[in-house]
Amino acid sequence: MNHTIAPSRRSRAGAVMALAGVLIALLAWLFAPTPAHAADGDPYTVSGNVQLDGEPLEGVALTIDGPGGEQEVETDADGRWSVKVPERDAEYTVTLDESTLPEGIAVIEDADGDGETNVTTSEMGQGGRLTVNFFIGEGERNVTSFFDQFVQRLFLGLNFGLMLGLAAVGLSLVFGTTGISNFAHAEMVTFGAVAALLLVGPASLALPVWAGIPLAVILSAVLGFVLDAIIWRPLRRRGVGVVQLMILSIGLSLALRYLFNYFIGGDTQQLPPMVPNIAIPLFGAVTTSLNDLVSMAISIVVIVAFALWLTRSRLGKATRAISDNPSLAAASGIDVDHVVRIVWIISGALAGLAGILYAYYRPGIRWDMGAQVLLLVFAAVTLGGLGTAYGALIGSIVIGLLTELSSLWIPSDLRYAGALVVLIIILLVRPQGILGRRERIG
């Protein structure tokens, strides 16, 4: 009789958790702050001229991307263009559409050495004005094929997915061992980047990057330990329900978010480069940077090390046992409180590392940067299967690839919305997620 009832209970529990995943994702979207949008009243200006042999070129299209989102503009009769932006001390990328240039005319000089003549990335200074000019002349137009764009986005999506995976695996571990849907995980991601800024930033301690970044990861692990010691462990011992804990995590998330805003302000700040900013050609028009390769290598090494810990170590096996059945694990002699505390420490370290790598990927650090990707992290965890660490990793890579590839067809401002669409579709077809099972194994 018991063997007949148990699968039914697990099935109902899986359906409830799947529904909870959808609600969590929607709540994350509702509580995520709205990023700054460009408006006519913005105080700062990005402008430039497009001329050929001293003669203005009218109707040349340009795209300006940075804080405030993408803006499109065309040169006027004098060859001038200008847009208003909401932030200074931030990087802006200006892309000139060469298809709008006269026949036989192209951008012939690479202004910033990134390998793309029609794309320039510059940082606006304290003055609040940024001027970007392109060198126009007779030459061969650089046209990137759709295949090359697809491969480029595929590479970027894999990098982004690995970063999401670091955050999602930690979130999945916490959910699997405690049942907490931790909305404050977004601020644990932000904390890693903020700690790195305070340690290696030129206006703070200015430690070497090779020393400051590992120290920031250690501080992130300490944050996970502290949060468990002063908040989550006492509440677990009091038997507080998971719904109350989820609501508490939302309040903690908001409190930490605005605490970051108080200390670092609302502007976007940059970390010193991990490695020299060198463009590396892959094939055709597909290029990458040394920073992206280092970021991917770090993510892969950490994920492999975590997988070995989860499957080979005694603590890792205990974590999987608690994720599967906490009561049975406790009855078997496993110190559940000790293992859960270790999980919080690892979760904090992984989230902090994800925040640091995301700060290089964006690029830049903002007080709400973790909240901006919280929906994607929850979507990855639910997509891979609630409580499954490996499922969270696979879900993150899928979400990362879809997010970047979708920008080939839809505006880049809408690419994150695709993650929610994929999440809903997957839950309708396979409610337990990609690797979700009736019996979770970690």
C-alpha positions in Angstrom: 0.0 0.0 0.0 2.8 2.4 0.9 4.6 1.7 -2.4 1.4 2.8 -4.3 0.9 6.0 -2.3 4.5 7.3 -2.3 4.8 7.9 -6.1 1.5 9.7 -6.0 2.6 12.0 -3.3 5.9 12.7 -5.1 4.0 13.5 -8.2 1.7 16.0 -6.4 4.8 17.5 -4.7 6.5 17.9 -8.1 3.4 19.6 -9.5 3.3 22.0 -6.5 7.0 22.8 -6.9 6.6 23.4 -10.6 3.7 25.8 -9.8 5.8 27.5 -7.1 8.6 27.9 -9.7 6.3 29.8 -12.0 5.1 32.0 -9.2 8.7 32.6 -8.0 9.7 33.7 -11.5 6.8 36.0 -11.9 7.5 37.5 -8.5 11.1 38.0 -9.4 10.0 39.9 -12.5 7.6 42.0 -10.5 10.1 42.9 -7.9 13.0 43.5 -10.2 13.8 47.2 -10.5 13.1 49.0 -13.8 16.5 50.0 -15.3 17.1 53.6 -16.3 15.7 54.5 -19.8 16.9 57.2 -22.0 14.7 60.2 -22.2 14.8 63.7 -23.7 15.3 65.3 -20.3 18.4 63.2 -19.5 21.4 65.4 -18.5 24.2 63.8 -20.5 25.0 63.7 -24.2 26.7 61.3 -26.6 27.3 63.0 -30.0 29.5 63.0 -33.1 30.0 63.9 -36.7 30.1 61.7 -39.9 31.9 63.4 -42.7 33.7 62.4 -45.9 36.6 64.6 -47.0 35.2 67.4 -45.0 31.7 67.1 -46.5 28.8 66.0 -44.1 27.0 62.7 -44.7 23.3 62.9 -44.1 21.0 60.0 -43.2 23.7 57.7 -41.8 22.2 55.4 -39.1 23.9 54.8 -35.8 23.0 52.8 -32.7 24.1 53.9 -29.2 24.0 51.2 -26.5 24.7 51.7 -22.8 22.8 52.7 -19.6 19.3 53.7 -20.7 19.2 51.0 -23.4 19.7 51.1 -27.1 18.9 54.3 -29.1 18.9 54.8 -32.8 19.7 58.1 -34.6 20.5 59.4 -38.0 22.9 62.2 -39.0 21.3 65.5 -40.0 22.1 67.7 -43.0 25.4 68.8 -41.3 26.4 65.2 -40.6 25.8 65.6 -36.9 24.1 63.3 -34.5 23.3 63.5 -30.8 21.4 61.5 -28.1 20.7 62.0 -24.5 21.7 59.4 -21.9 21.0 59.0 -18.1 24.4 58.3 -16.7 28.0 59.5 -16.8 31.1 57.6 -15.8 29.7 54.7 -17.9 30.7 53.0 -21.2 28.7 53.6 -24.4 29.0 51.6 -27.6 28.3 53.4 -30.8 27.7 51.3 -33.9 27.6 52.9 -37.4 25.4 51.1 -39.9 27.7 50.9 -43.0 24.8 49.9 -45.2 23.5 53.5 -44.9 26.8 54.9 -46.2 27.2 55.8 -50.0 28.3 53.1 -52.3 32.0 52.3 -52.1 32.4 54.2 -48.8 33.2 52.5 -45.5 34.7 53.1 -42.1 38.4 52.5 -42.7 40.0 52.9 -39.3 39.5 50.9 -36.1 39.2 53.7 -33.5 39.5 51.5 -30.3 41.4 48.5 -31.6 38.6 46.0 -31.0 38.8 44.6 -34.5 35.5 46.3 -35.7 35.9 49.5 -37.6 32.3 50.5 -37.4 31.9 49.9 -33.6 33.5 52.1 -31.0 33.2 51.7 -27.2 34.2 54.7 -25.1 33.7 55.8 -21.5 32.0 59.1 -20.6 33.9 61.2 -18.1 32.9 63.6 -15.4 32.0 66.3 -17.9 28.9 64.4 -19.0 29.6 64.7 -22.8 31.1 62.0 -25.1 32.1 62.7 -28.7 32.5 59.7 -31.1 33.7 60.2 -34.6 34.4 57.7 -37.3 37.0 57.8 -40.0 35.2 57.5 -43.4 36.8 56.9 -46.8 36.9 54.7 -49.9 37.4 51.1 -49.0 35.9 47.7 -48.8 32.9 47.5 -46.5 33.0 45.1 -43.7 29.9 43.0 -43.8 29.3 40.2 -41.2 27.3 37.3 -42.5 24.4 35.9 -40.6 26.3 32.7 -39.9 29.2 34.6 -38.4 26.7 36.6 -36.3 25.0 33.4 -35.2 28.3 31.8 -34.1 29.4 35.0 -32.3 26.1 35.0 -30.4 26.4 31.3 -29.7 29.9 31.9 -28.1 28.6 34.8 -26.1 25.5 32.8 -25.0 27.7 30.0 -23.7 29.8 32.4 -21.7 26.7 34.0 -20.3 25.1 30.6 -19.5 28.2 29.5 -17.6 28.0 32.6 -15.5 24.4 32.1 -14.8 25.2 28.5 -14.0 27.4 29.5 -11.1 24.6 31.5 -9.5 21.9 29.0 -10.4 23.7 26.0 -8.9 24.1 27.7 -5.5 20.4 28.7 -5.6 19.4 25.2 -6.5 21.5 23.7 -3.6 19.8 26.0 -1.1 16.4 25.1 -2.4 17.1 21.4 -2.5 18.4 21.2 1.1 16.2 23.8 2.8 13.2 24.3 0.6 13.8 28.1 0.6 13.2 30.1 -2.6 15.9 32.7 -1.8 15.1 36.0 -3.6 18.1 37.5 -1.7 20.3 35.3 -3.9 20.3 38.2 -6.4 22.0 40.5 -3.8 24.5 37.7 -3.0 25.5 38.0 -6.7 25.7 41.8 -6.5 27.7 41.5 -3.2 30.5 39.7 -5.0 30.9 42.4 -7.6 30.7 45.2 -5.0 33.3 43.5 -2.8 35.6 43.2 -5.8 35.1 46.9 -6.5 36.0 47.9 -3.0 39.1 45.7 -3.0 40.5 46.3 -6.5 38.9 49.6 -7.5 41.2 52.5 -8.1 39.2 54.7 -5.6 39.4 52.1 -2.8 42.1 49.6 -1.7 43.4 49.1 -5.2 44.7 45.6 -4.6 46.0 43.6 -7.5 43.2 41.8 -9.4 44.8 38.4 -8.9 44.6 39.0 -5.1 41.4 41.1 -4.8 39.1 38.8 -6.8 39.7 35.6 -4.8 39.4 37.7 -1.6 36.0 39.0 -2.8 34.9 35.4 -3.4 36.0 34.5 0.1 34.0 37.5 1.5 31.0 36.3 -0.5 31.3 32.9 1.2 31.5 34.6 4.6 28.2 36.5 3.7 26.5 33.1 3.0 27.7 31.9 6.4 26.6 35.0 8.2 23.1 35.0 6.6 22.6 31.4 7.6 23.9 31.9 11.2 21.8 35.0 12.1 18.7 34.5 9.9 18.0 31.1 8.3 19.3 28.7 10.9 17.3 30.3 13.8 14.2 30.3 11.6 14.6 26.7 10.6 14.9 25.7 14.3 11.6 27.6 15.0 9.9 25.6 12.2 9.0 28.6 10.1 7.2 27.6 6.9 8.7 28.0 3.4 6.2 30.6 2.4 7.1 32.8 5.3 10.8 32.3 4.5 10.3 33.2 0.9 8.5 36.5 1.9 11.4 37.2 4.3 13.9 36.6 1.5 12.1 39.2 -0.6 12.3 41.8 2.2 16.0 40.9 2.8 16.6 41.3 -1.0 15.2 44.8 -1.0 17.0 45.8 2.1 20.4 44.7 0.8 19.7 46.2 -2.6 19.2 49.7 -1.3 22.1 49.2 1.1 24.3 48.7 -1.9 22.8 51.8 -3.5 23.6 53.8 -0.4 27.3 52.8 -0.4 28.2 52.8 -4.1 25.5 55.2 -5.6 23.4 54.7 -8.7 26.1 55.1 -11.3 27.7 52.2 -13.2 31.3 51.6 -12.1 34.0 49.5 -13.8 36.4 46.9 -12.4 40.1 47.0 -13.5 40.6 44.5 -16.4 41.5 41.0 -15.3 43.8 40.6 -18.4 44.8 42.9 -21.2 41.9 43.8 -23.5 43.1 41.8 -26.6 40.8 40.9 -29.4 41.3 37.3 -30.6 40.0 36.2 -34.0 38.3 32.8 -34.1 37.4 32.4 -37.7 35.9 34.6 -40.4 34.4 37.7 -38.7 34.0 35.9 -35.4 36.1 37.4 -32.6 36.4 37.1 -28.9 38.5 38.8 -26.2 41.0 37.4 -23.8 38.8 38.5 -21.0 35.9 36.3 -22.3 38.2 33.3 -22.6 39.5 33.7 -19.1 36.0 34.1 -17.8 34.8 31.0 -19.5 37.9 29.1 -18.2 37.3 30.1 -14.6 33.6 29.1 -14.9 34.4 25.7 -16.3 37.1 25.0 -13.7 34.9 26.0 -10.8 31.9 24.0 -12.2 34.0 20.9 -12.7 35.4 21.2 -9.2 31.9 21.6 -7.8 30.7 18.5 -9.7 33.6 16.5 -8.3 32.8 17.7 -4.8 29.1 16.9 -5.1 29.7 13.4 -6.4 32.9 12.2 -4.8 33.2 13.9 -1.4 31.5 12.8 1.8 29.9 16.2 2.3 28.7 16.3 -1.3 27.0 12.9 -0.9 25.4 14.1 2.3 24.2 17.2 0.5 22.5 15.0 -2.1 21.0 12.8 0.6 19.5 15.8 2.4 18.2 17.2 -0.9 16.5 13.9 -1.6 15.0 13.3 1.9 16.1 15.5 4.9 14.3 13.4 7.5 15.8 10.1 6.3 19.2 11.8 6.1 19.0 13.0 9.7 17.8 9.5 10.8 20.9 8.1 9.1 23.2 10.1 11.3 23.9 13.0 8.9 24.4 16.4 10.7 21.8 18.3 8.6 22.5 21.7 10.2 26.3 21.4 9.5 25.7 20.3 5.8 23.2 23.1 5.3 25.7 25.7 6.6 28.3 24.4 4.2 25.7 24.7 1.4 25.1 28.3 2.3 28.9 29.0 2.3 29.3 27.4 -1.2 26.2 29.1 -2.5 27.6 32.5 -1.4 31.0 31.9 -3.0 29.5 30.7 -6.3 27.1 33.7 -6.3 29.9 36.1 -5.6 32.1 34.7 -8.4 29.1 34.9 -10.8 28.6 38.6 -9.9 32.3 39.3 -10.5 32.3 37.6 -13.9 29.0 39.3 -14.8 30.5 42.7 -14.0 33.1 42.0 -16.7 30.5 40.6 -19.1 28.0 43.6 -18.8 30.5 45.4 -18.4 30.2 47.4 -15.2 28.8 47.2 -11.6 25.4 48.6 -10.5 23.6 48.4 -7.2 20.8 46.4 -8.8 22.7 44.2 -11.2 21.9 40.9 -9.4 18.1 41.7 -9.5 18.4 42.2 -13.3 19.3 38.6 -13.8 17.3 37.1 -10.9 14.5 36.0 -13.3 17.0 34.3 -15.5 18.5 32.4 -12.6 15.1 31.2 -11.3 14.1 30.3 -14.9 17.3 28.2 -15.2 16.7 26.4 -11.9 13.1 25.6 -12.8 14.0 24.7 -16.4 16.7 22.2 -15.2 14.5 20.8 -12.5 13.9 22.2 -9.0 16.5 21.1 -6.5 18.8 19.4 -9.1 22.3 21.0 -9.2 23.2 19.6 -12.6 19.8 20.5 -14.0 20.4 24.1 -12.9 23.6 24.1 -14.8 22.0 22.7 -18.0 19.1 25.1 -17.6 21.5 28.0 -17.3 23.3 27.2 -20.5 20.0 26.8 -22.4 18.8 30.2 -21.0 22.1 31.9 -21.8 22.2 30.6 -25.4 18.5 31.5 -26.0 19.0 35.0 -24.5 21.9 35.8 -26.8 20.6 34.1 -29.9 17.2 35.7 -29.7 18.8 39.1 -30.1 19.4 38.2 -33.8 15.6 38.4 -34.4 14.2 40.6 -31.6 15.3 43.9 -30.0 18.0 43.3 -27.4 15.9 45.0 -24.8 13.4 42.1 -25.1 15.9 39.3 -25.0 15.4 38.5 -21.3 11.7 38.1 -21.8 12.4 35.1 -24.0 13.6 33.3 -20.9 10.2 33.5 -19.3 8.5 32.3 -22.4 10.8 29.3 -22.6 10.2 28.6 -18.9 6.4 28.6 -19.4 6.6 26.3 -22.4 8.9 23.8 -20.7 6.7 23.7 -17.6 3.7 23.0 -19.8 5.4 20.2 -21.6 7.6 18.8 -18.8 6.6 20.2 -15.4 9.5 18.6 -13.5 12.1 20.3 -15.8 14.8 18.8 -17.9 16.5 16.7 -15.3 13.7 16.8 -12.7 12.6 13.4 -11.3 10.1 12.1 -8.8 13.1 11.4 -6.6 15.6 14.3 -6.5 19.2 13.2 -6.2 20.9 16.6 -5.7 
